[in-house]
Amino acid sequence: MNRSEIPAYAQELVALALENGAVEAVPFVLSDIVFDERTLIKCMFGCSDWGKGLTCPSREGFPDLPAWKRMLSNYKWGIIIHAHSKAPSQRASMMLEGRAFRDGYYFAFSMSDCGLCKECAGLSGCKECRHPEKARPAFHSVGIDVFKTVRQLGMEIETLPDRDHQPQNWYSCVWVE
């Protein structure tokens, strides 16, 4: 599928994302997504949640990156959501997943860095998520180079020298069809 074949329905989802806290939402096709297994290195050696987070790739039973690429390659298009903090990004992507599901896209699947709880239950040693019906893996945790993917779609993202004093860019996506 190429970008000109994205259905008009995608614009309904873009509008819904914007109504629910996204600052930007852009339709994508599978060929827009850049897979790079190096994302796992950044998770392993840069995230304090590694080995603890219940939606991260270190979780027991989490599919490996080639399996994620195979699963996601069955989709043709979706929506990337941009927000300035984690909660609105996740809220908008879950809203779109639910809407697309109800509209007949029964494989719609959201990916967003989980921010449902103040602290993930896994960080406290729990083996079960408090919100398994809403928790999803992060876009980058399945081998997707978020920086390259969103940049080629014209969306803003930069590394931040001081993330406590600069606006952040959070990205999530919904795989629709």
C-alpha positions as CSV (number, residue, x, y, z in Angstrom):
1,M,0.0,0.0,0.0
2,N,1.2,3.5,-0.7
3,R,0.3,6.7,1.1
4,S,-2.3,7.7,-1.6
5,E,-4.3,4.5,-0.7
6,I,-4.8,5.3,2.9
7,P,-8.6,5.3,3.4
8,A,-10.5,8.5,4.2
9,Y,-11.4,6.9,7.5
10,A,-7.9,7.7,8.7
11,Q,-8.8,11.4,8.8
12,E,-11.6,10.6,11.2
13,L,-9.0,9.0,13.5
14,V,-6.7,12.0,13.1
15,A,-9.5,14.3,14.2
16,L,-10.3,12.1,17.1
17,A,-6.6,12.1,18.2
18,L,-6.5,15.9,18.1
19,E,-9.7,16.1,20.1
20,N,-8.2,13.9,22.7
21,G,-4.9,15.7,23.5
22,A,-2.6,15.0,20.5
23,V,-0.8,18.0,19.1
24,E,-0.4,16.2,15.8
25,A,-1.6,13.0,14.3
26,V,-0.4,11.6,10.9
27,P,-1.5,8.6,8.9
28,F,1.3,6.1,8.0
29,V,1.7,3.1,5.8
30,L,3.8,0.1,6.7
31,S,6.7,1.2,4.5
32,D,6.9,4.5,6.5
33,I,7.9,2.5,9.6
34,V,11.6,2.1,10.2
35,F,12.6,-1.0,12.1
36,D,16.0,-1.1,13.7
37,E,16.9,-3.7,16.4
38,R,19.3,-1.2,18.0
39,T,16.3,0.2,19.8
40,L,16.6,-2.8,22.2
41,I,20.2,-1.7,23.1
42,K,18.8,1.6,24.3
43,C,16.1,-0.1,26.3
44,M,18.7,-2.5,27.9
45,F,21.3,0.1,28.6
46,G,19.5,3.3,29.2
47,C,16.2,2.5,30.9
48,S,15.9,2.0,34.6
49,D,12.8,-0.1,34.1
50,W,14.7,-2.8,32.2
51,G,13.9,-6.1,33.8
52,K,11.1,-4.7,35.8
53,G,8.5,-2.9,33.6
54,L,5.5,-5.0,32.7
55,T,5.2,-3.7,29.2
56,C,8.9,-3.7,28.3
57,P,10.8,-6.1,26.1
58,S,12.6,-7.6,29.2
59,R,9.3,-9.0,30.4
60,E,9.1,-12.8,30.4
61,G,7.1,-13.9,27.4
62,F,7.6,-10.7,25.5
63,P,7.9,-11.5,21.8
64,D,11.4,-11.0,20.3
65,L,12.0,-8.2,17.8
66,P,11.8,-10.4,14.7
67,A,8.4,-11.7,15.9
68,W,7.1,-8.1,16.4
69,K,8.3,-7.2,12.9
70,R,6.5,-10.2,11.4
71,M,3.3,-9.4,13.4
72,L,3.3,-5.7,12.5
73,S,4.0,-6.4,8.8
74,N,0.5,-7.8,8.5
75,Y,-0.8,-4.2,8.9
76,K,-1.1,-1.8,6.0
77,W,-1.7,1.5,7.7
78,G,-2.2,3.3,11.0
79,I,-1.9,6.7,12.8
80,I,1.1,8.1,14.6
81,I,0.2,10.4,17.5
82,H,2.4,13.2,18.8
83,A,1.8,14.8,22.3
84,H,4.0,16.7,24.7
85,S,3.7,14.3,27.5
86,K,3.1,10.6,28.0
87,A,-0.5,10.6,29.4
88,P,-2.2,12.4,26.5
89,S,-0.2,10.3,23.9
90,Q,-1.4,7.1,25.5
91,R,-5.0,8.4,26.1
92,A,-5.3,9.4,22.4
93,S,-3.9,6.2,21.1
94,M,-6.2,4.0,23.3
95,M,-9.1,6.1,22.2
96,L,-8.3,5.5,18.5
97,E,-7.7,1.8,19.1
98,G,-11.2,1.5,20.7
99,R,-12.9,3.6,18.0
100,A,-11.2,1.6,15.2
101,F,-12.2,-1.7,16.9
102,R,-15.8,-0.6,17.2
103,D,-15.8,0.5,13.6
104,G,-14.9,-3.0,12.4
105,Y,-11.1,-2.9,12.5
106,Y,-10.9,-5.7,15.0
107,F,-7.1,-6.0,14.9
108,A,-6.5,-2.3,15.7
109,F,-3.7,-2.1,18.2
110,S,-2.2,0.8,20.1
111,M,1.4,1.2,21.0
112,S,2.3,3.8,23.6
113,D,4.8,4.2,26.4
114,C,2.7,3.1,29.4
115,G,1.9,5.9,31.9
116,L,-1.2,4.5,33.5
117,C,0.2,4.2,37.0
118,K,2.4,6.6,38.9
119,E,4.8,3.6,39.3
120,C,4.6,0.4,37.3
121,A,3.6,-2.6,39.5
122,G,6.6,-4.4,38.0
123,L,9.0,-1.9,39.6
124,S,7.7,-3.0,43.0
125,G,8.3,-6.7,42.2
126,C,4.7,-7.5,41.1
127,K,4.4,-9.9,38.2
128,E,1.0,-8.7,37.1
129,C,-0.1,-5.4,35.6
130,R,-2.8,-3.4,37.3
131,H,-4.4,-2.5,34.0
132,P,-3.7,-5.3,31.5
133,E,-6.6,-4.2,29.3
134,K,-5.0,-0.8,28.7
135,A,-1.2,-1.4,29.0
136,R,0.6,-1.5,25.7
137,P,4.3,-1.8,24.7
138,A,6.1,1.4,23.7
139,F,6.5,2.1,20.0
140,H,10.3,1.8,20.3
141,S,10.3,-1.3,22.5
142,V,9.4,-3.5,19.6
143,G,12.3,-2.5,17.3
144,I,10.9,0.7,15.7
145,D,13.2,3.6,15.2
146,V,10.8,6.4,16.4
147,F,13.2,9.2,15.5
148,K,13.7,8.2,11.9
149,T,10.1,7.2,11.4
150,V,8.5,10.4,12.6
151,R,11.2,12.6,11.0
152,Q,10.5,11.2,7.6
153,L,6.8,12.0,8.1
154,G,7.6,15.6,8.9
155,M,7.0,15.4,12.6
156,E,9.2,17.1,15.2
157,I,11.6,15.1,17.4
158,E,15.0,15.9,18.8
159,T,17.2,14.6,21.6
160,L,16.9,17.0,24.6
161,P,19.9,18.2,26.5
162,D,17.7,19.1,29.5
163,R,14.4,17.3,29.4
164,D,13.2,18.8,32.6
165,H,13.2,22.3,31.1
166,Q,12.3,21.6,27.4
167,P,9.1,20.5,25.8
168,Q,9.1,16.8,25.3
169,N,7.8,14.9,22.3
170,W,6.0,11.7,23.0
171,Y,4.9,9.4,20.2
172,S,2.4,6.6,20.1
173,C,0.8,4.8,17.2
174,V,-2.3,2.8,16.4
175,W,-2.0,0.0,13.8
176,V,-5.4,-0.1,12.1
177,E,-5.4,-2.3,9.1
